[in-house]
C-alpha cells in the first residue's frame, strides 16, 4: 500500500490541555553587535559544532559572519565576503556536496559581476568551511526576486532552487550535481502589478519529492486578499497548481504540524474581527495526506497574539518538548488593519501550544521585547545547544539590535498524537543539538494495530521491535545526523517522522526558568561555590516590557542591563549571565527586574565562596 488518507479527528478547538503544564519561559537579550541590518541566516558554517550567524548588509554591502560561542552568544562580526549586494533573502545549503554549507541568496541590485548591469540575480556563495565564502556564481532572474528556497524538485537527490519573484513568477534552477545551476523553467501564479511571491518547499504527499506552496502578495495593499496555491510536483520539475484560498496580511511556512509523515502548510493571516474586538490573527493548516490531497483546518483565531504581518515569521516547532508541534510567531500585537503600521505596538514572540488531537490553544503565551519599531527578519535555531528551539529577530535600521529569545521552558511529559496513523517524537526536537548519544523517545497511534516501530540513523536501521513506543539512546559521532522513526501497522501501511540532530562534545549554555511576573536566580544552585562564580538570573514581566535586569552583590550594583525606553523602546534584556571573582566568605546576591509599568520583581540568595 503506497499511501492512504490520514484520518484526522475533527473536534472543537481546545482551550486547555488534559494535563498540567508549566508556563513557557524565554531569556531575552538585545545584541547590538550586528554588523548588518538585513536577513539573518543561522547554521554551523565553520564546522565547530555551534550555530553561527551570517547577515547582510552594512552600508558597504558586505556579508558578515558571527561565530557562535555555543552558549547563545556570538563573537563580534567579521567580513565573510566584501561585496555581497543588498540581499533580500538567503538560505544555507550544501549545494555542491563538499561538506561545507553554502549560501543561496537573491538580490535586486546591480551585481559585481555578469550578468549585465540592472538585472536581478540569484547568487550562490560556496562556503570554505571557515565562515568565509568564494566569489559567487551569479544567475539572472526574469523579475525582482524576493525569496529562494531549496528542495528536491527533480528527484535526483541534488538540492535545486525555486525563486519567488515579482509579477507572480516562480523560476526553477536545477543543480547540475556540482553546485552549478541551469535555468529549468518558470511557473506563473499571478499577473498583478508587482505581486511578489512567497514560496516554501516540502514533500506534502510523502513521496520525498519537494512540492511548493506559493503566496502571491497583493503589493498595492497587503491588507487586500493575497492568493495561496499549492504546486504539486509531478516528479520531474513540472507542477500542477491548486488554488487554496485568499488571505489578508499572510505568511506561510512548511512544517509537520500533525504528526504524520507528510509536510503541511501553515498560513497566518488577519482574520475577521470578533464582536467587540479590534484585532484578530488567524492560522490555517493544510495537511498533506498523500495522492495530492490536502485537508484544511482552521487552527487559531486569536485576539491576543502577535501578528507576523508581511515582515515577521511563523514556524511550526515543538517549543516545550512534549512531541506536539506548537505555533510560533514573531510580529507585532496591534498593527493598523488598513496600513499595517505598528506604531507604539508591543512586539516580540507569541507561542500557541499544540494538543494531542492536532488542535491548538487559542490563547498564546506572549514575550514582548520592543515597541515602536518595525518587525525585522527572524530565524530560529538551537543557539545554546540545550536541545530546545530558540529564536532571533533583527530590528530594522542603523544600530538596531538583534533580539535573542533563548528557550528556558521546562520540558513537558512526552505526549502521543491521537491522529491515525502518527508517530510522536518528543526527544529529540528537530534541528537541535545533543551531547554524546542521542535519545529517541517516541510513541505511535493508529486505529489499526501497530506491529512495529523502527529507528533509522543516517539511513541505517538501528532499532526494530514489535512495540508501540520506545525510549532508546543511539551512539553516533559528532556532527549532523538524520534520525527517522518509522511505524508499521497490520494493514501494511507505514508512517514516520524525521529529525536532523547535531551531536557535539561540550557544555550547553545555561538558562533560567522564570514564571510569569517573577524574577529568579538559577545559578549558583547551592549555598556554597568556588570562584569564579557563574551567576544566571531571568525575569518574566508578562505583558509589560522589561526595562532593566540588575544584579547586586553585597548591595553593590554589578550588572545593569538597561534599555532606553523613551518614545522607542527596544533591545531589551530580561536576564543577567556573568562570572564574578568573589572573595572567600559569605555574599548576598540580589537579582531585580523592572518593567515599563514601574513594577519590580526580585530574587535573592546568600552563598558562601570557598
Secondary structure, 3 states (H helix, E strand, C coil): CCCCCCECCCCCCCCCCCCCCCCCCEEEEEECCCCCCCCEEEECCCCCCCCEEEECCCCCCCEEEECECCCCCECCCEEEECCCCCEEEEEEECCCCCCCCEEEEEECCCCCCCCCCCCEEEEEECECCCCCECCCEEEEECCCEEEEEEECCCCCCCCEEEEEECCCEEEEEEECCCCCEEEEEEEECCCCCCCCEEEEEECCCCCCCCEEEEEECCCCCCCCCEEEEEEEECCCCCEEEEEEEEECCCEEEEECCCCCCCCEEEEEEECCCCCCCCCCEEEEEEEECCCCCEEEEEEEEECCCCECCCCCEEEEECCCCCCCCEEEEEEECCCCCCCCCCCCCEEEEEEECECCCCCECCCCEEEEEEECCCEEEEEEECCCCCCCCEEEEEECCCCCCEEEEEECCCCCCCCCCCCECEEEEEECCCCEEEECCEEEEEEEECCCCEEEEEEEECCEEEEEECCCEEEEEECCCCEEEEEEEEEEECCCCEEEEEEEEEEECCCCCCCCCCCCCEEEEEECCCCEECCCEEEEEEEECCCCCEEEEEEEECCEEEEEEECCCCCCECCCCCEEEEEECCCCEEEEEEEEEEECCCCEEEEEEEEEEC
